[in-house]
Amino acid sequence: MFISKLARAGAQLLIKESNIGRYLISRTRLLQGSSRRPFQPGTHFFSTSDDKVHEEGIDQKDKISVTFVDKDGEEKHIKVPIGMSMLEAAHENDIELEGACEGSLACSTCHVIVMDMEHYNKLEDPTDEENDMLDLAFGLTETSRLGCQVIAKPELDGLRLALPVATRNFAVDGFVPKPH
């Protein structure tokens, strides 16, 4: 079972790292009605007019308010475009949410804790893959989710997310590799 997960993660990484893979993944999500943000034009080889309309159409009313609470209790209020993951939003706003696998569901370093049960209940149920990764997360709670899987939608306006005090990634949690 571990080998199949490892193989799946490797295949996801290979597809994700190619421009064609990025294009195919974004188009598949659009066709399946996913709420994830579509393919971003200008950063890869392919683009369509739908992408430009989506990009130009984002304004204040197409965003929700989200508050990230760090391990020291400091709050950072941000506006997140509808369809963007909380991991992407955190990265765009210099919030320390790692995401070592870049949102491919192969780690638990983007673990967040939804602080309000009402908002937690508005989220889609976690997939088996997300639950498998959450089992590896540090400080798991009843309202834990992976930031890469929490997608901004209008009913989540006012969402509050706490960042755990640590992750399971040794390279981030103070581990300093020694030269050979």
Residue pairs with C-beta under 8 A, 6 or more apart in sequence:
5 132
9 101
9 104
9 105
9 106
12 104
12 105
12 106
13 101
13 104
13 106
14 21
15 21
15 24
15 25
16 22
16 25
16 102
16 104
19 44
19 45
19 46
20 45
20 46
22 39
22 44
23 39
23 44
23 45
23 46
26 36
26 38
26 39
27 39
29 36
29 38
30 38
30 39
30 50
35 82
35 83
35 151
35 153
36 83
36 85
36 151
37 54
37 81
37 83
37 84
37 85
37 88
38 50
38 51
38 54
38 83
39 46
39 47
39 51
40 51
40 55
41 47
41 48
41 51
41 52
41 55
58 81
58 82
60 79
62 81
62 82
63 79
63 80
63 81
63 82
63 152
64 79
64 80
64 82
64 152
64 153
64 154
64 156
64 157
64 158
64 159
65 77
65 78
65 79
65 80
65 157
65 158
65 159
66 77
66 78
66 79
66 80
66 86
66 89
66 152
66 156
66 159
66 160
66 161
67 75
67 76
67 77
67 78
67 158
67 159
67 160
67 161
68 75
68 76
68 78
68 90
68 93
68 95
68 97
68 112
68 161
68 162
68 163
69 75
69 115
69 160
69 161
69 162
69 163
70 76
70 95
70 96
70 163
71 163
71 164
71 165
71 166
76 93
76 95
78 89
78 93
78 95
80 86
80 89
80 152
81 89
81 152
82 152
82 153
82 154
83 151
83 152
83 153
84 151
84 152
85 103
85 147
85 148
85 149
85 150
85 151
85 152
86 97
86 110
86 112
86 147
86 148
86 150
86 151
86 152
86 161
87 97
87 99
87 103
87 110
87 146
87 147
87 148
88 103
88 148
89 95
89 152
90 96
90 97
90 99
90 110
90 147
91 97
91 99
95 163
96 163
97 110
97 112
97 147
97 163
98 109
98 110
98 167
98 169
98 172
99 107
99 109
99 110
99 147
99 148
100 107
100 109
100 169
100 172
101 107
101 109
101 148
103 110
103 148
104 148
105 127
105 129
105 130
105 133
105 146
105 148
105 149
106 133
107 133
107 136
107 168
107 169
108 133
108 134
108 135
108 136
108 137
108 138
108 146
108 167
108 168
109 167
109 168
109 169
109 172
110 146
110 147
110 148
111 134
111 137
111 138
111 139
111 140
111 144
111 145
111 146
111 147
111 164
111 167
112 144
112 145
112 146
112 147
112 150
112 161
112 162
112 163
112 164
113 139
113 141
113 143
113 144
113 145
113 161
113 162
113 163
113 164
114 120
114 123
114 143
114 144
114 145
114 150
114 159
114 160
114 161
115 143
115 160
115 161
115 162
116 158
116 159
116 160
117 143
119 156
119 158
119 159
119 160
120 143
120 145
122 155
122 156
123 145
123 150
123 156
126 134
126 145
126 146
126 149
127 149
130 145
130 146
130 149
133 146
134 140
134 144
134 145
134 146
136 168
137 144
137 146
137 164
137 167
137 168
138 164
138 165
138 166
138 167
138 168
139 164
139 165
139 166
147 161
150 156
150 159
150 161
166 173
167 173
171 177
